[in-house]
């Protein structure tokens, strides 16, 4: 299970609650509540992928930082009113928030992901 999967935590928690008797080895009883809550706590405290997910960011609210650029200092941008995205310099995106409406880090190339 080395592949990362995105799941809805609420759905996992509900499934744990629904399957509590089976998971905990018997019919549900109030004494199992502590063990059940420990399982729920594990799900709730698992780090999310949202922090490093590929997503569009509004330049005016969340301007790109140096670490957001690729090895050549570029990010993916969409100009205001544009119907396509292009890679451009990080400096251009930072200095022109009125023209560069949204941006995101460029995805890593397959051979860079292994580093």
LINBEL-V291589 format. One record per pair of residues at least 24 apart in sequence whose ideal C-beta (glycine too) atoms are under 8 Angstrom apart, sorted by the first residue. I is the first residue (numbers start at 0). J is the second residue. D is the distance in Angstrom with one decimal. If there is no record, write none. Layout:
i:I j:J d:D
i:I j:J d:D
//
This chain:
i:3 j:48 d:6.5
i:5 j:48 d:6.1
i:8 j:42 d:5.4
i:8 j:43 d:6.6
i:8 j:45 d:7.6
i:11 j:42 d:5.1
i:12 j:39 d:5.3
i:12 j:42 d:5.5
i:12 j:43 d:7.4
i:15 j:39 d:6.1
i:15 j:42 d:7.0
i:53 j:103 d:6.0
i:53 j:104 d:7.2
i:53 j:106 d:6.2
i:54 j:103 d:6.2
i:55 j:101 d:4.5
i:55 j:102 d:7.3
i:55 j:103 d:5.2
i:56 j:101 d:6.4
i:56 j:102 d:5.9
i:56 j:103 d:6.2
i:57 j:100 d:7.0
i:57 j:101 d:5.8
i:58 j:92 d:6.3
i:58 j:93 d:7.9
i:58 j:95 d:8.0
i:58 j:96 d:4.2
i:58 j:99 d:5.0
i:58 j:100 d:6.4
i:58 j:101 d:6.5
i:58 j:102 d:5.7
i:59 j:96 d:4.7
i:59 j:97 d:8.0
i:62 j:92 d:7.6
i:62 j:93 d:5.3
i:62 j:96 d:6.6
i:63 j:89 d:5.4
i:63 j:92 d:5.3
i:63 j:93 d:5.8
i:63 j:102 d:5.6
i:63 j:104 d:7.9
i:65 j:89 d:6.8
i:67 j:104 d:5.0
i:68 j:104 d:7.6
i:69 j:104 d:7.2
i:69 j:105 d:4.7
i:69 j:107 d:7.9
i:70 j:111 d:7.7
i:73 j:105 d:6.1
i:74 j:102 d:4.9
i:74 j:103 d:6.8
i:74 j:104 d:6.0
i:74 j:105 d:6.3
i:75 j:102 d:6.4
i:75 j:103 d:5.1
i:75 j:104 d:7.3
i:75 j:105 d:5.3
i:76 j:101 d:7.1
i:76 j:102 d:4.7
i:77 j:101 d:5.1
i:77 j:102 d:7.6
//
